[in-house]
Amino acid sequence: MHFDPENEIVRLCAKGMEMEGQGKPAEAARLFGEAWEKAGDDVEKFTAAHYVARHQPDVQGKLIWDTLALQHALQIKDDTVKAALPSLYLNVGKCYEDLHQFEKAALHYQAGLSCQSFLPDDGYGQMIFKGLKAGLERVAG
């Protein structure tokens, strides 16, 4: 998926990632929250919610934001977003697994696997695929 580097939400999220890299998580979280507040369309909301999720203090909060990111991604008409779907399903599935809601976790891991053809054929794609398979094995057992 192409992100416009001139887009304010993309710039805020990039600055937030920079703050993460500098060991400033509170500043990163503030920037991601600002991105969410300013986000206007599904692409911006998907992007901001994905980063806000990373700074939640508990699994329940992370689940809320990961679910929002997934819901907005599913509304985007650009087919290139499909490459992000397996990772988003993995994130939501892992939250449900951590909350011991194994049936919901399995549904999300399975949904992610059903999108595996959209994953890039590289280390990242393999990592997400393995994460989905391992998650499904953990909750099915």
DSSP file (Angstrom, degrees, kcal/mol; ACC not computed):
  #  RESIDUE AA STRUCTURE BP1 BP2  ACC     N-H-->O    O-->H-N    N-H-->O    O-->H-N    TCO  KAPPA ALPHA  PHI   PSI    X-CA   Y-CA   Z-CA
    1    1 A M              0   0    0      0, 0.0     2,-0.5     0, 0.0    78,-0.0   0.000 360.0 360.0 360.0 136.4    0.0    0.0    0.0
    2    2 A H        -     0   0    0      2,-0.0     2,-0.5     0, 0.0    79,-0.0  -0.733 360.0-161.4 -89.6 129.7    1.3    3.4   -0.9
    3    3 A F        -     0   0    0     -2,-0.5     3,-0.0     7,-0.0     0, 0.0  -0.952  20.7-126.5-111.4 128.1    1.4    6.0    1.8
    4    4 A D    >   -     0   0    0     -2,-0.5     3,-1.9     1,-0.2     6,-0.2  -0.603  11.2-152.6 -73.6 115.0    1.7    9.7    0.8
    5    5 A P  T 3  S+     0   0    0      0, 0.0    -1,-0.2     0, 0.0     9,-0.0   0.659  95.6  58.5 -65.7 -12.9    4.6   11.2    2.6
    6    6 A E  T 3  S+     0   0    0      4,-0.1     2,-0.2     5,-0.0    -2,-0.1   0.579  80.3 108.8 -88.9 -10.9    2.9   14.6    2.4
    7    7 A N  S <> S-     0   0    0     -3,-1.9     4,-2.5     1,-0.1     5,-0.2  -0.479  70.4-137.5 -69.2 132.6   -0.2   13.3    4.2
    8    8 A E  H  > S+     0   0    0      1,-0.2     4,-2.5     2,-0.2     5,-0.2   0.870 102.7  50.9 -60.4 -39.2   -0.4   14.8    7.7
    9    9 A I  H  > S+     0   0    0      2,-0.2     4,-2.5     1,-0.2    -1,-0.2   0.918 110.9  48.3 -66.8 -43.2   -1.4   11.5    9.3
   10   10 A V  H  > S+     0   0    0     -6,-0.2     4,-2.7     2,-0.2    -2,-0.2   0.912 111.9  50.2 -61.8 -42.8    1.5    9.7    7.7
   11   11 A R  H  X S+     0   0    0     -4,-2.5     4,-2.5     2,-0.2    -2,-0.2   0.915 110.7  49.0 -63.1 -42.9    3.9   12.4    8.8
   12   12 A L  H  X S+     0   0    0     -4,-2.5     4,-2.2     2,-0.2    -2,-0.2   0.918 113.4  46.5 -62.8 -42.9    2.5   12.2   12.4
   13   13 A C  H  X S+     0   0    0     -4,-2.5     4,-2.4     2,-0.2    -2,-0.2   0.892 111.6  51.2 -68.0 -38.8    2.9    8.4   12.5
   14   14 A A  H  X S+     0   0    0     -4,-2.7     4,-2.0     2,-0.2    -2,-0.2   0.915 111.2  48.2 -62.9 -41.8    6.4    8.6   11.0
   15   15 A K  H  X S+     0   0    0     -4,-2.5     4,-2.2     2,-0.2    -2,-0.2   0.885 109.9  53.2 -65.1 -37.9    7.4   11.1   13.7
   16   16 A G  H  X S+     0   0    0     -4,-2.2     4,-2.2     2,-0.2    -2,-0.2   0.906 108.1  49.5 -62.7 -41.6    5.8    8.8   16.3
   17   17 A M  H  X S+     0   0    0     -4,-2.4     4,-2.3     1,-0.2    -1,-0.2   0.879 108.7  53.5 -64.8 -36.6    7.9    5.9   15.0
   18   18 A E  H  X S+     0   0    0     -4,-2.0     4,-1.3     2,-0.2    -2,-0.2   0.915 108.0  50.1 -61.8 -42.6   11.0    8.1   15.2
   19   19 A M  H  <>S+     0   0    0     -4,-2.2     5,-2.9     2,-0.2    -2,-0.2   0.886 108.2  53.2 -64.3 -39.0   10.1    8.9   18.8
   20   20 A E  H ><5S+     0   0    0     -4,-2.2     3,-1.9     1,-0.2    -1,-0.2   0.943 107.6  51.4 -57.9 -46.4    9.8    5.1   19.5
   21   21 A G  H 3<5S+     0   0    0     -4,-2.3    -1,-0.2     1,-0.3    -2,-0.2   0.767 107.8  52.5 -62.8 -26.4   13.2    4.6   18.0
   22   22 A Q  T 3<5S-     0   0    0     -4,-1.3    -1,-0.3    -3,-0.2    -2,-0.2   0.341 121.1-107.8 -90.3   5.8   14.6    7.4   20.3
   23   23 A G  T < 5S+     0   0    0     -3,-1.9    -3,-0.2    -4,-0.1     3,-0.1   0.839  81.5 127.8  72.9  32.8   13.1    5.6   23.4
   24   24 A K     >< +     0   0    0     -5,-2.9     4,-2.2     1,-0.1     3,-0.2  -0.624  21.3 161.8-119.5  70.8   10.4    8.2   23.9
   25   25 A P  H  > S+     0   0    0      0, 0.0     4,-2.8     0, 0.0     5,-0.2   0.832  72.3  55.4 -64.3 -33.3    7.2    6.1   24.0
   26   26 A A  H  > S+     0   0    0      2,-0.2     4,-2.0     1,-0.2     5,-0.1   0.923 110.5  45.3 -66.4 -41.8    5.0    8.8   25.7
   27   27 A E  H  > S+     0   0    0      2,-0.2     4,-2.2     1,-0.2    -1,-0.2   0.893 113.1  51.5 -66.4 -39.4    5.8   11.2   22.9
   28   28 A A  H  X S+     0   0    0     -4,-2.2     4,-2.6     1,-0.2     5,-0.2   0.943 109.8  49.0 -60.8 -47.7    5.2    8.5   20.3
   29   29 A A  H  X S+     0   0    0     -4,-2.8     4,-2.4     1,-0.2    -1,-0.2   0.882 109.9  52.3 -61.0 -38.7    1.8    7.7   21.8
   30   30 A R  H  X S+     0   0    0     -4,-2.0     4,-2.3     2,-0.2    -1,-0.2   0.920 110.7  47.3 -63.1 -43.6    0.9   11.3   21.9
   31   31 A L  H  X S+     0   0    0     -4,-2.2     4,-2.2     2,-0.2    -2,-0.2   0.899 112.2  49.1 -66.1 -40.7    1.7   11.7   18.2
   32   32 A F  H  X S+     0   0    0     -4,-2.6     4,-2.2     2,-0.2    20,-0.2   0.901 111.1  50.6 -65.9 -39.4   -0.2    8.5   17.3
   33   33 A G  H  X S+     0   0    0     -4,-2.4     4,-2.4    -5,-0.2    -2,-0.2   0.899 109.6  50.4 -63.5 -40.2   -3.2    9.8   19.3
   34   34 A E  H  X S+     0   0    0     -4,-2.3     4,-1.7     2,-0.2    -2,-0.2   0.893 108.2  53.2 -63.4 -39.6   -3.1   13.1   17.5
   35   35 A A  H  X S+     0   0    0     -4,-2.2     4,-1.2     1,-0.2    -2,-0.2   0.919 109.1  49.2 -60.8 -43.3   -3.0   11.2   14.1
   36   36 A W  H >< S+     0   0    0     -4,-2.2     3,-0.5     1,-0.2    -2,-0.2   0.932 109.5  51.3 -62.0 -45.4   -6.1    9.3   15.1
   37   37 A E  H 3< S+     0   0    0     -4,-2.4    -1,-0.2     1,-0.2    -2,-0.2   0.826 116.7  40.4 -61.9 -31.7   -7.9   12.5   16.1
   38   38 A K  H 3< S+     0   0    0     -4,-1.7    -1,-0.2    -5,-0.2    -2,-0.2   0.573  86.2 118.7 -93.2 -11.2   -7.1   14.1   12.8
   39   39 A A    <<  +     0   0    0     -4,-1.2     3,-0.1    -3,-0.5    -3,-0.0  -0.313  34.7 176.6 -62.5 135.2   -7.7   11.1   10.6
   40   40 A G        +     0   0    0      1,-0.0     2,-0.2    -2,-0.0    -1,-0.1   0.722  54.9  33.6-113.9 -28.6  -10.5   11.6    8.1
   41   41 A D  S  > S-     0   0    0      1,-0.0     4,-2.8     0, 0.0     5,-0.2  -0.689  89.1 -93.0-125.3 179.0  -10.8    8.6    5.9
   42   42 A D  H  > S+     0   0    0     -2,-0.2     4,-2.8     1,-0.2     5,-0.2   0.851 121.5  53.4 -64.1 -35.1  -10.4    4.8    6.3
   43   43 A V  H  > S+     0   0    0      2,-0.2     4,-2.2     1,-0.2    -1,-0.2   0.946 113.6  42.7 -64.0 -46.7   -6.8    4.8    5.1
   44   44 A E  H  > S+     0   0    0      2,-0.2     4,-2.7     1,-0.2     5,-0.2   0.902 116.2  48.1 -66.0 -40.8   -5.8    7.4    7.7
   45   45 A K  H  X S+     0   0    0     -4,-2.8     4,-2.7     2,-0.2     5,-0.3   0.905 111.3  50.0 -68.4 -41.0   -7.9    5.8   10.4
   46   46 A F  H  X S+     0   0    0     -4,-2.8     4,-2.0    -5,-0.2    -2,-0.2   0.940 114.1  46.3 -58.7 -47.5   -6.4    2.3    9.7
   47   47 A T  H  X S+     0   0    0     -4,-2.2     4,-1.4    -5,-0.2    -2,-0.2   0.949 116.2  42.6 -62.4 -51.6   -2.9    3.7    9.8
   48   48 A A  H  X S+     0   0    0     -4,-2.7     4,-2.7     1,-0.2     3,-0.2   0.922 113.1  51.7 -64.8 -45.0   -3.4    5.7   13.0
   49   49 A A  H  X S+     0   0    0     -4,-2.7     4,-2.3     1,-0.2    -1,-0.2   0.884 105.0  57.6 -60.7 -38.6   -5.3    3.0   14.8
   50   50 A H  H  X S+     0   0    0     -4,-2.0     4,-0.7    -5,-0.3    -1,-0.2   0.909 112.8  39.9 -57.7 -42.7   -2.6    0.4   14.0
   51   51 A Y  H  < S+     0   0    0     -4,-1.4     3,-0.5    -3,-0.2     4,-0.4   0.858 111.0  55.7 -78.7 -35.0    0.0    2.6   15.7
   52   52 A V  H >< S+     0   0    0     -4,-2.7     3,-1.8     1,-0.2    -2,-0.2   0.896 101.4  61.3 -60.7 -38.5   -2.2    3.7   18.7
   53   53 A A  H >< S+     0   0    0     -4,-2.3     3,-1.5     1,-0.3    -1,-0.2   0.847  94.1  63.2 -56.3 -35.7   -2.7   -0.1   19.4
   54   54 A R  T 3< S+     0   0    0     -4,-0.7    -1,-0.3    -3,-0.5    -2,-0.2   0.670 103.2  48.8 -66.1 -16.2    1.0   -0.5   20.0
   55   55 A H  T <  S+     0   0    0     -3,-1.8    -1,-0.3    -4,-0.4    -2,-0.2   0.095  77.7 125.3-114.9  22.5    0.9    1.9   23.0
   56   56 A Q    <   -     0   0    0     -3,-1.5     6,-0.1     1,-0.1    -3,-0.0  -0.625  57.6-139.4 -82.5 142.2   -2.0    0.5   24.9
   57   57 A P  S    S+     0   0    0      0, 0.0     2,-0.3     0, 0.0    -1,-0.1   0.634  81.0  26.7 -77.1 -12.7   -1.3   -0.4   28.5
   58   58 A D  S  > S-     0   0    0      1,-0.1     4,-2.1     0, 0.0     5,-0.2  -0.944  81.8-107.4-146.8 167.4   -3.3   -3.7   28.4
   59   59 A V  H  > S+     0   0    0     -2,-0.3     4,-2.8     1,-0.2     5,-0.2   0.869 115.0  57.0 -64.9 -38.3   -4.6   -6.3   26.1
   60   60 A Q  H  > S+     0   0    0      1,-0.2     4,-1.9     2,-0.2    -1,-0.2   0.921 109.6  45.3 -61.1 -43.6   -8.2   -5.1   26.1
   61   61 A G  H  > S+     0   0    0      2,-0.2     4,-2.0     1,-0.2    -1,-0.2   0.904 112.5  51.2 -64.9 -41.2   -7.1   -1.7   25.0
   62   62 A K  H  X S+     0   0    0     -4,-2.1     4,-3.1     1,-0.2     5,-0.3   0.905 107.9  53.3 -62.3 -41.3   -4.9   -3.2   22.3
   63   63 A L  H  X S+     0   0    0     -4,-2.8     4,-2.6     1,-0.2     5,-0.2   0.916 106.6  52.3 -60.2 -44.0   -7.8   -5.3   21.1
   64   64 A I  H  X S+     0   0    0     -4,-1.9     4,-2.0     1,-0.2    -1,-0.2   0.942 115.7  39.7 -57.8 -48.4  -10.0   -2.3   20.7
   65   65 A W  H  X S+     0   0    0     -4,-2.0     4,-2.4     2,-0.2    -2,-0.2   0.875 114.7  51.3 -73.9 -37.7   -7.5   -0.4   18.6
   66   66 A D  H  X S+     0   0    0     -4,-3.1     4,-2.3     2,-0.2    -1,-0.2   0.891 111.1  50.1 -64.3 -37.4   -6.3   -3.5   16.6
   67   67 A T  H  X S+     0   0    0     -4,-2.6     4,-2.9    -5,-0.3    -2,-0.2   0.905 109.6  50.7 -66.3 -41.5  -10.0   -4.2   15.8
   68   68 A L  H  X S+     0   0    0     -4,-2.0     4,-2.5    -5,-0.2     5,-0.2   0.924 109.7  50.5 -60.6 -44.1  -10.5   -0.6   14.7
   69   69 A A  H  X S+     0   0    0     -4,-2.4     4,-2.4     1,-0.2    -2,-0.2   0.932 113.0  46.3 -59.7 -45.7   -7.5   -0.8   12.4
   70   70 A L  H  X S+     0   0    0     -4,-2.3     4,-2.3     2,-0.2    -2,-0.2   0.929 111.2  51.4 -62.7 -46.5   -8.8   -4.1   10.9
   71   71 A Q  H  X S+     0   0    0     -4,-2.9     4,-0.6     1,-0.2    -1,-0.2   0.905 113.2  44.6 -59.6 -42.4  -12.3   -2.6   10.4
   72   72 A H  H >X S+     0   0    0     -4,-2.5     3,-0.9     1,-0.2     4,-0.6   0.893 110.9  53.9 -70.4 -38.4  -11.0    0.4    8.6
   73   73 A A  H >< S+     0   0    0     -4,-2.4     3,-1.1     1,-0.2    -2,-0.2   0.891 103.9  56.4 -61.4 -38.3   -8.6   -1.6    6.5
   74   74 A L  H 3< S+     0   0    0     -4,-2.3    -1,-0.2     1,-0.2    -2,-0.2   0.704 104.2  54.5 -67.5 -18.0  -11.5   -3.8    5.4
   75   75 A Q  H << S+     0   0    0     -3,-0.9     2,-0.3    -4,-0.6    -1,-0.2   0.593  83.0 105.2 -89.0 -12.1  -13.3   -0.7    4.1
   76   76 A I    <<  -     0   0    0     -3,-1.1     5,-0.1    -4,-0.6    -3,-0.0  -0.538  57.8-156.8 -76.0 130.8  -10.4    0.5    1.9
   77   77 A K        +     0   0    0     -2,-0.3     2,-0.5     4,-0.0    -1,-0.1   0.591  64.1 102.5 -84.0 -12.0  -11.1   -0.1   -1.8
   78   78 A D    >   -     0   0    0      1,-0.2     3,-1.8     2,-0.0     4,-0.3  -0.633  66.4-147.6 -75.7 119.0   -7.4   -0.1   -2.7
   79   79 A D  G >  S+     0   0    0     -2,-0.5     3,-1.6     1,-0.3     4,-0.3   0.709  89.7  75.0 -62.6 -20.2   -6.4   -3.8   -3.3
   80   80 A T  G >  S+     0   0    0      1,-0.3     3,-1.1     2,-0.2    -1,-0.3   0.742  82.4  68.7 -67.6 -19.0   -2.8   -3.1   -2.0
   81   81 A V  G X> S+     0   0    0     -3,-1.8     3,-2.2     1,-0.2     4,-0.7   0.740  79.1  80.9 -68.2 -20.3   -4.2   -2.9    1.6
   82   82 A K  G X4 S+     0   0    0     -3,-1.6     3,-0.7     1,-0.3    -1,-0.2   0.789  79.6  66.3 -57.8 -27.3   -4.9   -6.7    1.3
   83   83 A A  G <4 S+     0   0    0     -3,-1.1     4,-0.4    -4,-0.3    -1,-0.3   0.759 100.7  50.6 -65.1 -23.2   -1.2   -7.3    2.1
   84   84 A A  G <> S+     0   0    0     -3,-2.2     4,-2.2    -4,-0.2    -1,-0.2   0.677  89.5  82.5 -86.2 -18.3   -1.8   -5.8    5.6
   85   85 A L  H <X S+     0   0    0     -4,-0.7     4,-2.9    -3,-0.7     5,-0.3   0.897  86.1  52.6 -59.6 -45.6   -4.8   -8.0    6.4
   86   86 A P  H  > S+     0   0    0      0, 0.0     4,-2.2     0, 0.0    -1,-0.2   0.915 112.1  47.1 -57.7 -40.4   -3.0  -11.1    7.5
   87   87 A S  H  > S+     0   0    0     -4,-0.4     4,-2.5    -3,-0.2    -2,-0.2   0.901 112.0  49.9 -65.8 -40.9   -1.0   -9.1   10.0
   88   88 A L  H  X S+     0   0    0     -4,-2.2     4,-2.3     2,-0.2     5,-0.2   0.918 111.4  48.0 -64.7 -43.1   -4.1   -7.3   11.3
   89   89 A Y  H  X S+     0   0    0     -4,-2.9     4,-2.9     1,-0.2    -1,-0.2   0.886 110.4  53.3 -63.3 -37.5   -5.9  -10.6   11.8
   90   90 A L  H  X S+     0   0    0     -4,-2.2     4,-2.6    -5,-0.3    -2,-0.2   0.929 108.7  49.3 -60.9 -45.7   -2.8  -11.9   13.6
   91   91 A N  H  X S+     0   0    0     -4,-2.5     4,-1.8     2,-0.2    -2,-0.2   0.928 114.7  43.3 -60.6 -46.5   -2.8   -8.9   15.9
   92   92 A V  H  X S+     0   0    0     -4,-2.3     4,-2.4     1,-0.2     5,-0.2   0.923 113.5  52.2 -66.4 -43.8   -6.5   -9.3   16.7
   93   93 A G  H  X S+     0   0    0     -4,-2.9     4,-2.6     1,-0.2    -2,-0.2   0.911 108.2  51.1 -58.1 -43.6   -6.2  -13.1   17.1
   94   94 A K  H  X S+     0   0    0     -4,-2.6     4,-2.8     2,-0.2    -1,-0.2   0.879 108.0  52.6 -65.0 -37.3   -3.3  -12.7   19.5
   95   95 A C  H  X S+     0   0    0     -4,-1.8     4,-1.6     2,-0.2    -1,-0.2   0.951 111.1  46.2 -61.3 -47.9   -5.3  -10.3   21.7
   96   96 A Y  H  <>S+     0   0    0     -4,-2.4     5,-2.9     1,-0.2    -2,-0.2   0.902 112.2  51.8 -61.8 -39.3   -8.2  -12.8   21.8
   97   97 A E  H ><5S+     0   0    0     -4,-2.6     3,-2.0     1,-0.2    -1,-0.2   0.943 108.5  50.2 -61.2 -46.8   -5.8  -15.6   22.6
   98   98 A D  H 3<5S+     0   0    0     -4,-2.8    -1,-0.2     1,-0.3    -2,-0.2   0.785 109.7  51.8 -62.8 -26.5   -4.2  -13.5   25.5
   99   99 A L  T 3<5S-     0   0    0     -4,-1.6    -1,-0.3    -5,-0.2    -2,-0.2   0.327 117.5-116.4 -89.7   6.6   -7.7  -12.9   26.8
  100  100 A H  T < 5S+     0   0    0     -3,-2.0     2,-0.9     1,-0.2    -3,-0.2   0.770  74.9 134.0  62.3  29.2   -8.4  -16.7   26.7
  101  101 A Q     >< +     0   0    0     -5,-2.9     4,-2.2     1,-0.2     3,-0.2  -0.678  26.3 168.8-102.9  74.2  -11.2  -16.2   24.1
  102  102 A F  H  >  +     0   0    0     -2,-0.9     4,-2.7     1,-0.2    -1,-0.2   0.788  66.0  55.5 -67.7 -33.0   -9.8  -19.1   22.0
  103  103 A E  H  > S+     0   0    0      2,-0.2     4,-2.1     1,-0.2    -1,-0.2   0.934 111.8  44.3 -65.4 -43.7  -12.7  -19.5   19.6
  104  104 A K  H  > S+     0   0    0      2,-0.2     4,-1.9    -3,-0.2    -2,-0.2   0.889 113.1  52.6 -66.0 -38.5  -12.5  -15.8   18.5
  105  105 A A  H  X S+     0   0    0     -4,-2.2     4,-2.7     1,-0.2     5,-0.2   0.942 108.7  49.5 -60.7 -46.9   -8.7  -16.1   18.3
  106  106 A A  H  X S+     0   0    0     -4,-2.7     4,-2.8     1,-0.2     5,-0.2   0.895 108.1  53.9 -60.9 -40.7   -9.0  -19.2   16.1
  107  107 A L  H  X S+     0   0    0     -4,-2.1     4,-2.2     1,-0.2    -1,-0.2   0.900 112.2  44.2 -60.6 -40.6  -11.5  -17.3   13.8
  108  108 A H  H  X S+     0   0    0     -4,-1.9     4,-2.3     2,-0.2    -2,-0.2   0.890 112.8  49.9 -74.5 -38.9   -9.1  -14.4   13.3
  109  109 A Y  H  X S+     0   0    0     -4,-2.7     4,-2.2     2,-0.2    -2,-0.2   0.926 113.0  48.2 -62.5 -42.3   -6.0  -16.7   12.8
  110  110 A Q  H  X S+     0   0    0     -4,-2.8     4,-2.0    -5,-0.2    -2,-0.2   0.905 109.7  52.0 -64.2 -41.4   -8.0  -18.6   10.2
  111  111 A A  H  X S+     0   0    0     -4,-2.2     4,-0.6     1,-0.2    -1,-0.2   0.900 109.4  50.9 -61.9 -39.8   -9.2  -15.4    8.5
  112  112 A G  H >< S+     0   0    0     -4,-2.3     3,-0.9     1,-0.2    -1,-0.2   0.904 109.2  50.0 -63.5 -41.1   -5.5  -14.3    8.4
  113  113 A L  H >< S+     0   0    0     -4,-2.2     3,-1.4     1,-0.2    -1,-0.2   0.834 103.0  60.3 -66.5 -31.5   -4.5  -17.6    6.8
  114  114 A S  H 3< S+     0   0    0     -4,-2.0    -1,-0.2     1,-0.3     3,-0.2   0.695 108.0  46.4 -69.0 -15.6   -7.3  -17.2    4.2
  115  115 A C  T X< S+     0   0    0     -3,-0.9     3,-2.5    -4,-0.6     4,-0.3   0.280  77.5 111.9-103.0   7.6   -5.6  -14.0    3.1
  116  116 A Q  G X   +     0   0    0     -3,-1.4     3,-1.6     1,-0.3    -1,-0.1   0.753  63.6  70.4 -59.5 -24.8   -2.1  -15.5    3.0
  117  117 A S  G 3  S+     0   0    0      1,-0.3    -1,-0.3    -3,-0.2    -2,-0.1   0.706  93.6  58.6 -65.6 -16.7   -1.9  -15.2   -0.8
  118  118 A F  G <  S+     0   0    0     -3,-2.5    -1,-0.3   -36,-0.2    -2,-0.2   0.597  83.6 104.3 -86.2 -11.8   -1.7  -11.4   -0.3
  119  119 A L  S <  S-     0   0    0     -3,-1.6   -35,-0.1    -4,-0.3     2,-0.1  -0.414  80.4-109.0 -69.7 143.9    1.5  -11.6    1.8
  120  120 A P        -     0   0    0      0, 0.0     2,-1.8     0, 0.0    -1,-0.1  -0.397  27.4-115.1 -67.8 151.6    4.8  -10.7    0.2
  121  121 A D  S    S+     0   0    0      4,-0.1     2,-0.2     3,-0.1    -2,-0.0  -0.556  83.7  86.9 -88.1  72.9    7.1  -13.6   -0.6
  122  122 A D  S  > S-     0   0    0     -2,-1.8     4,-2.4     1,-0.0     5,-0.2  -0.824  98.4 -70.9-151.8-172.0    9.8  -12.4    1.8
  123  123 A G  H  > S+     0   0    0     -2,-0.2     4,-2.3     1,-0.2     5,-0.1   0.874 128.2  51.5 -60.5 -39.7   10.9  -12.7    5.4
  124  124 A Y  H  > S+     0   0    0      2,-0.2     4,-2.4     1,-0.2     5,-0.2   0.948 110.6  47.8 -62.6 -49.0    8.1  -10.5    6.6
  125  125 A G  H  > S+     0   0    0      1,-0.2     4,-2.4     2,-0.2    -2,-0.2   0.895 112.8  49.1 -59.5 -41.0    5.5  -12.5    4.8
  126  126 A Q  H  X S+     0   0    0     -4,-2.4     4,-2.7     2,-0.2    -1,-0.2   0.887 109.3  52.6 -65.9 -39.0    6.9  -15.8    6.2
  127  127 A M  H  X S+     0   0    0     -4,-2.3     4,-2.2    -5,-0.2    -2,-0.2   0.928 111.9  44.9 -62.8 -45.4    7.0  -14.3    9.7
  128  128 A I  H  X S+     0   0    0     -4,-2.4     4,-2.4     2,-0.2    -2,-0.2   0.924 113.6  50.2 -65.2 -44.6    3.3  -13.4    9.5
  129  129 A F  H  X S+     0   0    0     -4,-2.4     4,-2.5     1,-0.2    -2,-0.2   0.934 112.4  46.6 -59.1 -47.4    2.3  -16.7    8.0
  130  130 A K  H  X S+     0   0    0     -4,-2.7     4,-2.7     1,-0.2     5,-0.2   0.883 110.8  53.4 -63.6 -37.7    4.2  -18.6   10.7
  131  131 A G  H  X S+     0   0    0     -4,-2.2     4,-2.3    -5,-0.2    -1,-0.2   0.905 110.0  47.2 -63.5 -41.3    2.7  -16.5   13.4
  132  132 A L  H  X S+     0   0    0     -4,-2.4     4,-2.4     2,-0.2    -2,-0.2   0.927 114.2  46.7 -65.6 -45.3   -0.9  -17.2   12.1
  133  133 A K  H  X S+     0   0    0     -4,-2.5     4,-2.3     2,-0.2    -2,-0.2   0.926 114.0  47.3 -63.3 -44.9   -0.2  -21.0   11.9
  134  134 A A  H  X S+     0   0    0     -4,-2.7     4,-2.4     2,-0.2    -1,-0.2   0.903 111.9  50.9 -65.0 -40.9    1.4  -21.1   15.3
  135  135 A G  H  X S+     0   0    0     -4,-2.3     4,-2.2    -5,-0.2     5,-0.2   0.926 110.4  48.9 -61.3 -44.9   -1.5  -19.1   16.8
  136  136 A L  H  X S+     0   0    0     -4,-2.4     4,-1.7     1,-0.2    -1,-0.2   0.900 111.2  50.2 -62.7 -40.4   -4.0  -21.4   15.3
  137  137 A E  H  X S+     0   0    0     -4,-2.3     4,-1.3     1,-0.2    -1,-0.2   0.902 109.8  51.3 -63.3 -41.3   -2.1  -24.4   16.6
  138  138 A R  H  < S+     0   0    0     -4,-2.4    -2,-0.2     1,-0.2    -1,-0.2   0.915 116.0  38.8 -64.1 -42.2   -2.0  -23.0   20.1
  139  139 A V  H  < S+     0   0    0     -4,-2.2    -1,-0.2     1,-0.2    -2,-0.2   0.703 114.8  53.1 -85.2 -18.0   -5.7  -22.2   20.4
  140  140 A A  H  <        0   0    0     -4,-1.7    -1,-0.2    -5,-0.2    -2,-0.2   0.730 360.0 360.0 -84.8 -22.4   -6.8  -25.4   18.6
  141  141 A G     <        0   0    0     -4,-1.3    -1,-0.2    -5,-0.2    -2,-0.1   0.466 360.0 360.0 -78.8 360.0   -4.9  -27.7   20.9
